[in-house]
């Protein structure tokens, strides 16, 4: 599901990608929607058929072979490139050795996160953040993980997806939170600068951004749909937030089912 900021402060735009077809989901709000999994799953990397999807879209051979499926992608501070054991050194040079951003976001409360500079603001929209603020820029993914570890001592790094979908999120002063956290973590950040260089971890001076999601009605109780348990999902589309469809029959995280062949009507 493709997501993009709304124009001139409008609601976030959602497009459902189904093969070669594109469906404007914002235009379907308030209308019936039917999704049916055909039973087929294709690896998003090699295209082969697979009975089970690993790491949101990969067959098992790709899951065990690709660097993008290694545990260091989830825990970048454990990067083992320098040890010579990276699964795909050329891929890592293109994706891990490029600028990353450490940010604060408000999706279900204050959280810290990291993303490649090229993934701003997509990363925030995928998490359903109503506010976000980039605070630091670093040179590599490993450095971003080490910085994030410092912040995790003070603030969460995960989204409570149920609270996010219920709309139980109040705006907060991200600039004040940034200043508070930077003051508390000054010593740890200084040690990382000594290790990697003064310019390796740079303070960003950017304004916070806010997002409005196309939701007609937030659910009071979260019921989650799962194609693996029930291949057909139907209901009236009431909203879109993060990578979730909010239907009157429940919610479904489409990112979880990347690679599934789904008929949409």
Beta strands, then each sheet from edge to edge (+ up, - down):
strand 1: 2-4
strand 2: 13-18
strand 3: 21-24
strand 4: 32-41
strand 5: 100-106
strand 6: 110-116
strand 7: 131-138
strand 8: 201-203
strand 9: 209-210
strand 10: 232-241
strand 11: 244-247
strand 12: 250-253
strand 13: 260-264
sheet 1: 1+ 2- 3+
sheet 2: 12+ 11- 10+ 4- 13+
sheet 3: 6+ 5- 7+ 8-
sheet 4: 6+ 5- 7+ 9-
end
